[in-house]
Amino acid sequence: MKTKSDPIRIGLALCSILCASFAASSANAQSLPAASRPRISLDEYLRQVESQNEGFQRAARAEEAFELRSQEWQLLTSPYFFGQAQTGSDRKETSSPSLMGNETRTQAFALGVGQRTNFGLDAKLSYNFANTEIKGADPSLMANPSFATTGPVAELTYSLWKNGFGREVRSNQEAQEASVLAQKYGEQFTQTQLRAQAEAAYWRLSVARESVTATRESLERAERSRDFMSRQARLELSDRAELLQSEAAVAARKMQSQQALDEEASAARAFNTIRGIESNEVPERLSVINDDLIRSLNLPTRDQARADVRVAEQQARAAKASSRSAGESSKPAVDLFLNAGLNGRDPATATAISESLSTDHPNYAVGLKVNIPLQQGIAARAREGYEIQAESSDLAYRRKAYETEREWTDLNQRLGESRKRLDLARKLEEAQKAKLEAERSRLRRGRTTTYTVIQFEEDFANAQLNRLRIEAEILGIYSQLKTFGGLK
């Protein structure tokens, strides 16, 4: 059969369980005295993240790689060296074997330089050498069956329609440059985001530790009130119900303290995860969030567009350039060309080379080459598709720039509003503390009820936690503002 004391025994048993759990958690969390812990500042923590976080290191190395490739587009028009060497034998049947022989053997090579310009001209300058030997010819008809042929050769090709004035080459250069820059800025933004995440993790742990301290102090106040009511009950100076209210208040504070400890443990794991440490505990002390810290937060300046906006800008630029290049590639090719050279031919190689350096035996050819795709309808639709794709990328860039501007404005407004709320929260916390102390004094004189004191205690605890939440909100907003290219 149940008695009236059953609820009391159950309540006391629950309090004992919560107390044991809280004591064990507190012992683990406070294995080192706070004063003896090494201190780690935000800047030191960020340096640890940069040196120990593999994701940050990957992004930094990738940025370095794209920086090294930032001039790669110039290779499309850089001078180049070329060469060719070959040997051959031709035994095809000839119409006059006595004059043309029955086999022609050749050894030839060519060395030269060339360059494709960004104004539509392709140029090559080379020196060619060929040694020819004709076997089987009648010596009376061919006095010199073995001879050398040498001479410099210049080849010029100028685009008149497709790639006219170098439009396709310049577009390819711009597309390649913009693509590399977009990837570089993307890696920069990844690093910026990781820094912001690390900063948020730092302040989250700092706030969590302050919350643990605040809830522990609240618990200690509730326990002192419970002990006072317990003495009053033993002396029959107060009702048993007020003692039960105090016991319930202690249980509620223990639950609140346990939640704060759980949040601290979660924040510590996140803190260590970002800096690449496999541990659930953070032995270092962190910067304390106080009025001086909040007031020292100067508004970050914006030196340039944020990295993700620059990514969108370069992507739009690359899309436009690719569109122009694709449009050029589908046009008919009409090229003006000129081939000119000097020649020397003699059985003696030295004589042949000497002759090739004179203008006694020049040759040249001037002409026009045309290559027109027959499916012009498909080409026209493809060009239109590329143009629409470029417009789409440009719209994405403009939207990104607009959203970023709005985000900057919104964060600035939220920062100002949060600072105002923090001032009010501090005043409210001071008022709630004064109210609680006055009510506790009245309780000791028997002029109020335990329930009222418990309510005031709850109001003060909520005011403390509200102030901490607003401080965390301000620091979070500030971390986001720093991603806009201002303070590091």
C-alpha positions, 0 to 999 in steps of 0.5 A, spaced: 500 500 500 502 506 498 503 512 503 504 519 503 511 519 503 512 515 497 513 521 492 518 524 497 522 518 497 521 517 489 523 525 489 529 524 493 532 517 490 531 521 483 535 527 486 540 522 488 541 519 481 542 526 478 547 528 483 551 522 482 551 523 475 552 530 475 558 529 480 561 524 475 561 529 469 563 535 473 569 530 476 571 528 468 570 536 466 574 539 471 580 534 472 585 539 471 584 546 475 582 551 470 588 556 472 593 551 471 590 549 464 595 552 458 591 558 454 590 558 447 588 564 443 583 565 437 589 566 433 593 560 436 587 556 434 586 558 427 594 557 426 593 550 429 587 549 424 591 551 418 597 547 420 593 541 422 586 540 418 587 536 412 581 540 408 584 546 409 591 544 407 588 541 401 585 547 399 591 551 400 595 547 396 590 547 391 590 554 391 598 554 390 597 549 384 592 554 381 596 560 382 602 557 379 597 555 373 595 562 372 599 564 367 598 558 363 594 561 358 600 564 355 602 558 352 597 558 347 601 564 343 608 562 346 613 561 341 615 553 340 621 549 337 619 544 332 623 538 329 623 533 324 627 527 322 626 521 317 629 516 312 626 513 307 627 508 301 622 508 294 622 502 290 616 504 286 617 502 278 619 508 274 617 510 267 624 511 265 629 506 270 635 509 266 634 516 268 630 515 274 633 509 277 630 503 280 630 506 288 631 513 291 633 513 298 633 519 302 635 522 309 632 529 311 631 533 317 628 540 319 629 544 325 625 551 326 621 555 330 613 557 330 608 561 333 601 562 333 599 569 335 593 572 338 591 577 332 590 571 327 597 570 324 600 563 324 608 563 323 613 558 322 621 559 320 625 552 319 631 550 315 630 544 311 636 539 309 635 533 305 640 528 302 638 524 296 641 518 293 638 515 286 640 508 285 640 504 278 640 510 274 645 510 267 651 514 269 651 517 262 644 520 263 645 522 271 651 525 272 650 526 280 645 521 282 647 523 290 646 530 292 644 534 298 638 539 298 637 545 303 634 551 304 630 556 309 623 556 309 618 561 312 610 559 312 605 564 314 597 563 315 592 569 316 585 567 318 580 571 315 573 569 317 574 563 322 579 566 328 579 572 324 584 577 327 585 572 332 578 572 336 578 564 337 585 564 340 584 570 344 577 567 347 581 561 348 586 564 352 581 568 356 576 562 358 583 558 360 585 564 364 578 565 367 577 557 369 583 557 373 582 563 377 575 561 378 578 555 381 583 559 385 578 563 388 574 557 390 579 554 394 580 561 397 573 561 399 574 554 402 579 556 406 575 562 408 569 558 410 574 553 414 576 559 418 569 561 420 567 554 422 573 554 426 572 561 429 565 559 431 567 552 434 572 556 438 567 561 441 561 555 441 566 552 446 567 558 450 560 560 451 559 552 453 564 553 458 561 559 461 554 556 461 557 550 465 559 555 470 553 559 470 549 553 471 553 550 476 553 557 480 545 556 479 545 549 482 549 551 488 544 557 490 539 552 489 542 547 494 543 552 499 536 554 499 534 547 499 539 546 505 536 552 509 529 549 507 531 542 510 533 546 517 527 550 517 523 543 516 526 540 521 525 545 526 518 545 524 519 552 522 516 551 515 511 547 511 514 540 508 511 542 501 516 548 501 522 543 502 519 539 496 519 545 492 526 546 494 528 539 492 525 539 485 528 546 484 535 542 485 533 537 481 531 542 475 538 545 476 542 539 476 538 537 469 540 544 466 547 543 469 548 536 465 545 539 459 550 544 459 556 539 460 553 535 454 553 541 450 560 543 453 563 536 451 559 536 444 563 543 443 569 540 445 569 534 440 567 539 434 573 544 437 578 538 436 575 535 430 576 542 426 584 542 428 585 535 427 586 532 434 582 525 436 580 527 443 574 529 446 577 533 451 580 540 450 585 542 456 587 549 454 583 555 457 580 559 452 579 567 451 573 569 456 567 573 453 566 579 456 564 586 455 571 588 453 572 583 448 565 585 445 567 592 444 573 591 441 570 587 435 571 593 430 567 592 423 571 588 418 573 592 412 571 590 405 577 590 401 575 587 395 569 582 393 568 576 397 571 570 394 565 566 392 563 572 388 569 572 384 568 565 383 562 567 379 565 572 376 570 568 373 565 563 371 561 568 367 567 570 364 569 563 362 562 562 359 562 568 355 569 567 352 567 559 351 561 562 347 565 566 343 570 561 341 565 556 340 562 561 335 568 562 331 570 554 331 563 553 327 565 559 322 567 557 315 575 557 315 578 562 310 585 562 310 590 566 306 597 563 306 604 564 304 610 559 303 617 562 301 624 559 301 631 559 299 634 553 296 641 550 295 642 543 291 649 540 290 653 533 291 657 537 296 653 538 302 657 544 304 656 547 297 648 546 297 648 550 304 652 555 302 647 556 296 641 556 300 643 562 304 643 566 297 637 569 293 639 565 287 634 560 287 628 562 291 621 559 291 614 562 294 607 560 293 601 564 295 594 562 296 587 561 299 584 556 303 577 555 304 573 550 309 566 551 309 561 546 314 555 544 310 551 543 316 550 551 317 543 550 321 546 546 326 552 550 327 548 556 328 543 553 333 550 551 337 552 558 337 545 560 339 546 555 345 553 557 347 550 565 347 544 563 352 549 559 356 554 565 357 547 569 359 546 564 364 552 564 367 552 572 367 545 572 371 548 567 376 554 572 377 549 578 378 545 574 383 551 572 387 553 579 387 546 581 389 545 576 394 552 577 397 551 585 398 544 583 401 548 578 406 553 584 408 547 589 409 543 584 413 549 582 417 551 589 419 544 590 421 543 584 425 550 586 429 547 592 431 541 589 433 544 584 437 549 589 441 543 593 443 539 587 445 546 585 449 546 591 453 539 590 455 540 583 457 546 585 461 541 590 465 536 585 465 541 580 468 543 585 473 536 587 475 534 579 476 540 578 480 538 584 485 531 581 485 533 574 487 538 577 492 532 581 495 527 575 495 532 571 498 533 576 504 525 576 505 525 568 505 530 568 511 525 573 515 519 569 513 516 574 509 515 570 502 515 563 500 520 558 497 516 558 490 517 565 489 524 565 490 525 559 486 521 563 480 526 568 481 532 564 481 529 561 474 528 568 472 536 570 474 538 563 470 534 565 464 537 572 464 544 569 464 543 564 459 540 569 455 546 574 455 551 568 453 546 566 447 546 574 445 554 574 446 555 568 442 550 570 436 554 577 436 561 573 435 558 568 430 555 574 426 562 577 426 565 571 424 561 571 418 563 578 416 570 576 416 569 572 410 567 578 406 575 579 405 576 584 411 580 582 417 583 575 417 
